[in-house]
Amino acid sequence: MPDLTSNTAGIVSPNPFWLASAPPANSGGQVMRAFDAGWGGAVWKTLGQPIQNVSSRFGAVRWKGNNGVGFNNIELITDRPLETNFREITEVKKKYPKHAVIVSLMVETKEEWKDIIKRSIDTGADGLELNFGCPHGMCERGMGSAVGQEPKVNQEITSWAKEYSSIPVLVKLTPNVGDIVPHGLAAQAGGADGVSLINTIKSIIGVDIDNFVPEPRVDGKSTNGGYCGAAVRPIALHMCAALARDPRFTVPISGIGGVTNWRDAVEFILLGSSSVQVCTEVMLRGYRIVEDMIEGLESYMREHSFEKLDDMVGKAVPAYSEWGNLDMNYETVAKIDADKCIGCQLCLVACHDGAHQCIHQADDAKVRVPVVDESECVGCNLCQIVCPVPDCISMVEVDNGYSPATWNEHVAGTGKLRPKKGAH
């Protein structure tokens, strides 16, 4: 069996699947049930001065019957007494010594950080996660993303935490920035043992168009919240990879954002994450989803001959390049499998209205299979994306006789580009 053991900045867990700091990790009873279900670790819902939350507090993007595509919350940190949280963390760690328990923290002053870090360490927790990402409520008070958006403040508070902590410190980064790299480097400069990302994205999930109020509603008003769920995964993958490929960034990553199944988790691991945190999918489907995640990851590792998790961490990072370094002479065209085509014409409509007008109806009206004009096809993939039949349309490489050449080489005068196609 492959070894699924995860080591993120010295925080070891039996597998890389952690509960993210959120409602599923709000109490000891929840975390223990999660560990019984198979989760390798849990990041406790953020501790600080307990607050009063609002009602209601969640919203969702409802897309073709699926309420979990995008999720939004305006919930803040713990509303339970710190003494209760610390007692339950201690109980969980004693009962599950081999599972990772990380305490998420958010306070204001240096003295508050010193006190809450000491109390967290006393529970026997395996690590700390500094919440520099919350995009609503707390940032208006100078915490959360208000810290995460300022590299100097990020670095300073991280250095405080490292001064007071004897256990690993992760910094949870906000995605509400133009470039994640300076913020990851700031956390590293402050001494962070690792980072976790992404936190939620500042958003308004929707509007009640009959009552003229954004969602979710709180007595006729609303506010911006944090966007999460499957829809944010591409953003999270990009930010994780941006850090993982930067040679200046050398600390581990715990990936977060839109993980719904084992394949999603594998993508994060291949782009540099040594552990993967999950929240929204647990809220929608429960703790038992981890069973399929573990089974899927094990099967994937066997299929690709990965003996241990570390063998696959960052495996896809070298293939992530700047646009100017891509081979401009690499060419593909769409091929339609006539035996699989159902004649729905979705590819034809998409190509004509949204792409490059290279797919046409056959001259014989009785022929249901569209025809690809390969001389005009630019290999954009749109037809393949809209096709409802698996493997009906494939993108096939064309030997056009041109040697590889990048845009940067072309600008420098050292690379010759093939002629443009689709220029009507």
Sequence and secondary structure as in RCSB ss.txt:
>XXXX:A:sequence
MPDLTSNTAGIVSPNPFWLASAPPANSGGQVMRAFDAGWGGAVWKTLGQPIQNVSSRFGAVRWKGNNGVGFNNIE
LITDRPLETNFREITEVKKKYPKHAVIVSLMVETKEEWKDIIKRSIDTGADGLELNFGCPHGMCERGMGSAVGQE
PKVNQEITSWAKEYSSIPVLVKLTPNVGDIVPHGLAAQAGGADGVSLINTIKSIIGVDIDNFVPEPRVDGKSTNG
GYCGAAVRPIALHMCAALARDPRFTVPISGIGGVTNWRDAVEFILLGSSSVQVCTEVMLRGYRIVEDMIEGLESY
MREHSFEKLDDMVGKAVPAYSEWGNLDMNYETVAKIDADKCIGCQLCLVACHDGAHQCIHQADDAKVRVPVVDES
ECVGCNLCQIVCPVPDCISMVEVDNGYSPATWNEHVAGTGKLRPKKGAH
>XXXX:A:secstr
  B  EEETTEEESSSEEE SSGGGSSHHHHHHHHHHT  EEEEEEESS     SS EEEEEETTEEEEEEEE  
 S  S HHHHHHHHHHHHHH TTSEEEEEE  SSHHHHHHHHHHHHHTT SEEEEE    SSSGGGT THHHHT 
HHHHHHHHHHHHHH SS EEEE  S SS SHHHHHHHHHTT SEEEE   EEE   EETTTTEESS BTTB   E
EEESGGGHHHHHHHHHHHHT TT  S EEEES   SHHHHHHHHHTTEEEEEE HHHHHH TTHHHHHHHHHHHH
HHHTT  BGGGTTTTTGGG   GGGSBTT  EEEEE TTT     HHHHHHHHHS S EE  SSTT  S EE TT
T     HHHHH SSTTSEEEEE   S    BHHHHHHTS          
